Amino acid sequence: MTKHEALPLRFVLVTLGLLALLSQTVLLPRLAGEYAAAYPQAAHLAVPYAIAAIVAVACLEAALLAAWRILSIVVAEGGLTLGAAEPANVIAASLGLSGITVAGICAHAGSVASVGGPLMLMGLLAGLALVPAAVALRNRVLRGSSGTAEIPGPAHWT
């Protein structure tokens, strides 16, 4: 992969990072206040939920930085190498922690605080699904770094 080919991917990573930063600083605190007003019985949970959500987004930002590092390795070395193992581990850990955090928020809001309805179940399932997906992504990157110059295509994904 050349620097020119990596440019759109870098643009996507920067855009996602900026959106995550915007959500941490503006969107999540504002939503916490709105939900505290909508659910007065759970208003005392607005700050802890907002902090947990901000931590989950911070984990996603760490994964984006690690993805940038993997992209840099691919550009510099012409493909995935064993140097991609550490950033792949960071991505898996970050996404896993983010998923567990979201699942924890949804489980608590849906069962203990009794707010949010069926969406809390969906959030719980989505958060939990992110954990094995992150591990599978990590394994895929590590398999791709077995010394080949190119990332194998879908026919080699077994």
N, C-alpha and C positions, 0 to 999 in steps of 0.2 A: 504494500500500500504506500502510495506517495503522499507527500505533504498536501498536494492539491486534492487528492481523493479524501484525505482526512479532514479537510476544512469544513465540509457540511456537518460531519459528526461532531467536531469541536463546537460549531455554532449551536447545535442541538444541546450539547452538554452545558454550554454557557447559558443558554436560554432557560433550560430546566433549573439550573442553579439560581438564576435570578428570580425565577418564579417561586422557587422554594424559599428564598430569602424574603421575598415580598409576602408570602403566606405566613412566615414566622413573625414578621414585624407588624403587619397590618391585618391580614385576614383572620388568623387564629384568635388574636385578642378580641377583635370585634365580634366574631362569632361566639366566643365564650360569653361576652356580655349579653348578646341577643338571646342565647339559650338560657342564661340565668334569669332573664326577664320572662321568657316563655315558660320555664319550669321553675317556679319559685320554691318548690319543695326540694329542689336540688341546686339552688343558687350557691350554696356553700361549696359545691364541687367545681364551680367555674374555674377558679384559679388552678387547682390541681390538674384538672383535665386539660386546661390550656398549656400548662407546663409540660405535661406528658405528650401532648400533641406536638409541641415545639421540639421536644427531644426526638420524637419520631421523625420529624422533618430534618432535624440535624443529622440523624443517621442516614437519611437519604442523600443529604449533601456530601457526607463522607463517602458514600458509594459513588456519587458522581465524580468526586476527586480521584478515586481509585480507578474509575473507568477512563478518566483522562490519562492517568498514568499508563494503563494498559494500551490505550491508543498511541501514546508516545512510544512505547516499546515496539508496537507493531510497525510504526512508521520508521523508527530508527534501525530496526533489525530486519525488516522485510517480512515479518510474521511473528507469530507468538513464540516466545522462548520461555525458558524456565524462570526468567526474571518476572514473568507475569504471575507467578504463584503468589507472591505476597499481596499485590493489589487484588487478586482474585479472592484471597482469604479475607481481605478488608471488606470487599463488596459483600461476600456471603455473611460475614458477621454483622455488618451494618444493616443490610436488608433484613436479616433474621431478627435483630434487636428491634428494628422499626416495626416489623410485623407483630412481634410479641407485645410491644407497647400498644399498638393499635388494638390488638386482640384483648389486652387487659382493660383498656378504656371501654371498649364495647361490652365486654363481659360484665364489668362493674356497673356501667350505666344501664344495661338491660336487665340485670338480675338483682343487684343490690339497691340501686337508686330507682329502678322501675321507670325509666324514661327512655324515649327513643323508639320504642316499638320494634317491629321486625327488622328495621335497618340495623339495629345493634347486632342481631344475629348474623346478618350479612357482613357487617364489619368484622365481627369475630371470625367468621369463616375465611374472609379475605386476608385478614392478618395472619391467621394460622397457615393459610396456603402459601403465603410469601416465604415462610421458613424453608420448606422442602424445595421450592422453586429457586431460592438463593443457593442452596447446596447443589442442586442440579446445574445451575449456571457455573458455579465454581468448578465442579467436576468437568464440565464441558471445556472451560478455559484451560484447565490443567491437562486435559487430554489433547487439546489443540497445541499445547506447548511441548509436545514430545519430540521437537527437533525438526518438524516439517517447516518448509519455507512459507507455505500457504495454509490458511485455515481450511480444513476439509469441508466439503459441501454436505448437504443433507443426506446424501447417499451413504456417507460414512458415519452418521449419527446413530450409533447402536447402543 
